[in-house]
Structures are given as structure tokens and as C-alpha cells.
Amino acid sequence: MTAAETVRGWLRGAKAAHLAGVFTRLGIADLIGAGENTLGALARAGDMAPDRMIRLLRGFTDLGLCAEDEPEVFTLTETGAALGAGGPLYDLVLTSTDPVTERAWSALEAGARSGRGGFYETFGKSIFEYLDGDPEWRERYDRFMGGHTTTIAEEVGEYHDFGRYRTAVDVGGGDGTLLAVLSRRYPRLRGRVFDRADGDFLREVPAGADVYLLKWILHDWPDDDAGTILRTCHAAMPAHGRLLVVERILPERAAPGAPRDPELSDLHMLTVYGGKERTRAEFERLCARAGLAVELVTPLPSGMSLIEAVPV
Ligand SMILES: C[S@@+](CC[C@H](N)C(=O)[O-])C[C@H]1O[C@@H](n2cnc3c(N)ncnc32)[C@H](O)[C@@H]1O
């Protein structure tokens, strides 16, 4: 691919993401699915002048979300159907293209300069504080996280034997997807989700469980706070307790075109959360400062890793 093709691909992608967001927010997949598939019907449902709606519909067609089989009559493609309410990509597209997320990304540079991330620079609060004040966003965020988590939870249960534990705490466990999946596989396991509604993991987490789970938690936070979370977990753990961190491990050096874009993921964590992805050595240092030793790191097929740490 030439340099121009590569760069045009990125820039087209940014426009395509806006368009996919509009398609999803207007509920075009559900309207077409319900037979509201003519320009007139779609313009009425979307409360938009037909001469403007047709331009959007043809943009959606250009992306392959729908097809114009007859003039001004649209059918849904498989990709378009995945963006309908309850579809596998619905919450991903809504969350990623939400004007709130887009405003945070437009402050990428300011957020990198301050270290607090674009979200904080734009809204003056963390995304979690923002979600506390917006129950609809919070519900969608939990669904989106839970949807992402299901496959990874199956891997965690397959690659780690939870049969040896009686009790687990999922620290920052969101909608409880991880524990629900693990409990199906290990019915003896008694799990407890601890999230913002239950308390603050920067201060305290429930004590005495055999295993503490931290999935996609540490990368939401800068080193000081991530260290505090590890210390509160350590303080709650019995001597035989074990901590399982599920995160992506950043390579020591960036490689162009690496699968799953670890460096873009790191910038996502900076921009949206003020956090960071970490290398194995960084995880080991962070754990050591909290009195924990990393015993085993298991790569999972999804690209995540299972990091096991025990009290020193
Ligand atoms: C990126 S989500 C991960 C959710 C879940 N572990 C998963 O992987 O699907 C981070 C979670 O941390 C929770 N959280 C953030 N700050 C918290 C705090 N101070 N105390 C407890 N939970 C918190 C959020 O509400 C959210 O559910």
C-alpha cells in the first residue's frame, strides 16, 4: 500500500466512524428490519428532510451497512444488522462514537501533555465520575464491557483452575459478567462483585476471599492509583490468597502493524481514563511496591494475559 493509500485509509476511517454512529443512533437497522425501508419512511422516523436523509442513506450504503436495491428503497446487510439494538456491535459503536467519547479524543494532545487524559481535560472529571451522573450511559457502558468480557471470561476459566477456590471478589467487576461465567464453570465458587455502588477500591475491598480478580482495572489508572488499588487488595487478602490481573501486556518496543494495536490501546487508556497499558516489567514493579510477587503470566488467545500475584 502506498503512503497516500495508508493515510487516506485512516482519514476515511474517522469519517466512516461518524457515519456508523449516526446509523446506530438513528436506529436505521431496526427501522429497515421492521419494514420502514423507503426513503419517506426513514426520513419521517429520523425527523429529517428527505433530501438530507437520502445523502446519509447513500453514505450508509457506501459503508456496506445497507443496500439500495431499488431507487430509494433500502435493505439491510449483515454488517448493518450487527449495529441494530441488541446486535453484537451496537454498544461498541454507540460508546465509541458518542459525542462525549469523541470530545475526549479531540483533546488527545492536551490530555497527553497534562497526563490526565483528554476526558478529564474536557469534562473536568473522570469517566467514572461522569458515569455516576448519567445512568443511561452507565447502563450502556456496563453492557458494552460485559459483552467484551464474556469471551475473555471463558478463557480465564479455561486457563486457570478455579476449582481450588471457594470464594472470589471481582474488584471493579462492573455488571458481574466475569463471575457469572466463572460460576457456571465452577459451581462451587462463591463470588462477590465489588464496584462503585459498593464502595471505593482505592480505600477498601471485602476481606478474606481466596482469590481477587482485577480485570481491566489497573490500566484505567496512573501508577500511583494503580499501586493504591493493589495495596488495598493486598490488605484484604489472607496469607493464602491470590490476585489475578487480566490485562493486555504491552511489548517493550512498539512494532508497526502489531496485531491488536497495543499502542493505540494505551492511548485509549490515556485519553478516556487517564490510565495506561503496561509492560510485564511495569506490572512486576507495581506489584512489588504493593508487597505482591508476580508468580505466573499466562497469555490468553484473545491477546489478554492472566497475571498471577501472591503476597510476599
Ligand atoms: C473498565 S471497567 C471494567 C469492568 C469489569 N472488570 C470488566 O472487565 O468487564 C472498570 C470498572 O471499575 C469500576 N470502578 C471505577 N472506580 C472505582 C472505584 N473507586 N471503586 C470501585 N469500582 C470502581 C467502574 O465502575 C467499572 O465497572
The ligand as an SDF file (V2000), in Angstrom:
LIG
                    3D

 27 29  0  0  0  0  0  0  0  0999 V2000
  -13.0260   -0.7910   32.6190 C   0  0  0  0  0  0  0  0  0  0  0  0
  -14.3310   -1.2330   33.7110 S   0  0  0  0  0  0  0  0  0  0  0  0
  -14.0350   -2.9680   33.9100 C   0  0  0  0  0  0  0  0  0  0  0  0
  -15.2630   -3.7100   34.3540 C   0  0  0  0  0  0  0  0  0  0  0  0
  -15.0620   -5.2310   34.5010 C   0  0  0  0  0  0  0  0  0  0  0  0
  -13.9780   -5.5690   35.4240 N   0  0  0  0  0  0  0  0  0  0  0  0
  -14.7840   -5.8490   33.1320 C   0  0  0  0  0  0  0  0  0  0  0  0
  -13.6150   -6.1260   32.8250 O   0  0  0  0  0  0  0  0  0  0  0  0
  -15.7380   -6.0260   32.3690 O   0  0  0  0  0  0  0  0  0  0  0  0
  -13.7510   -0.5490   35.2430 C   0  0  0  0  0  0  0  0  0  0  0  0
  -14.6980   -0.7620   36.4210 C   0  0  0  0  0  0  0  0  0  0  0  0
  -14.1150   -0.1780   37.5870 O   0  0  0  0  0  0  0  0  0  0  0  0
  -15.1560    0.4040   38.3540 C   0  0  0  0  0  0  0  0  0  0  0  0
  -14.6110    1.4280   39.2700 N   0  0  0  0  0  0  0  0  0  0  0  0
  -14.0480    2.6140   38.9190 C   0  0  0  0  0  0  0  0  0  0  0  0
  -13.6670    3.2970   40.0210 N   0  0  0  0  0  0  0  0  0  0  0  0
  -13.9970    2.5130   41.0860 C   0  0  0  0  0  0  0  0  0  0  0  0
  -13.8310    2.6650   42.4920 C   0  0  0  0  0  0  0  0  0  0  0  0
  -13.2340    3.7560   43.0040 N   0  0  0  0  0  0  0  0  0  0  0  0
  -14.2630    1.6660   43.3180 N   0  0  0  0  0  0  0  0  0  0  0  0
  -14.8570    0.5490   42.7950 C   0  0  0  0  0  0  0  0  0  0  0  0
  -15.0350    0.3450   41.4520 N   0  0  0  0  0  0  0  0  0  0  0  0
  -14.6080    1.3230   40.6230 C   0  0  0  0  0  0  0  0  0  0  0  0
  -16.0430    1.0050   37.2910 C   0  0  0  0  0  0  0  0  0  0  0  0
  -17.3250    1.3390   37.7910 O   0  0  0  0  0  0  0  0  0  0  0  0
  -16.0490   -0.0920   36.2290 C   0  0  0  0  0  0  0  0  0  0  0  0
  -17.0920   -1.0040   36.4280 O   0  0  0  0  0  0  0  0  0  0  0  0
  1  2  1  0
  2  3  1  0
  2 10  1  0
  3  4  1  0
  4  5  1  0
  5  6  1  0
  5  7  1  0
  7  8  2  0
  7  9  1  0
 10 11  1  0
 11 12  1  0
 11 26  1  0
 12 13  1  0
 13 14  1  0
 13 24  1  0
 14 15  1  0
 14 23  1  0
 15 16  2  0
 16 17  1  0
 17 18  1  0
 17 23  2  0
 18 19  1  0
 18 20  2  0
 20 21  1  0
 21 22  2  0
 22 23  1  0
 24 25  1  0
 24 26  1  0
 26 27  1  0
M  CHG  2   2   1   9  -1
M  END
$$$$
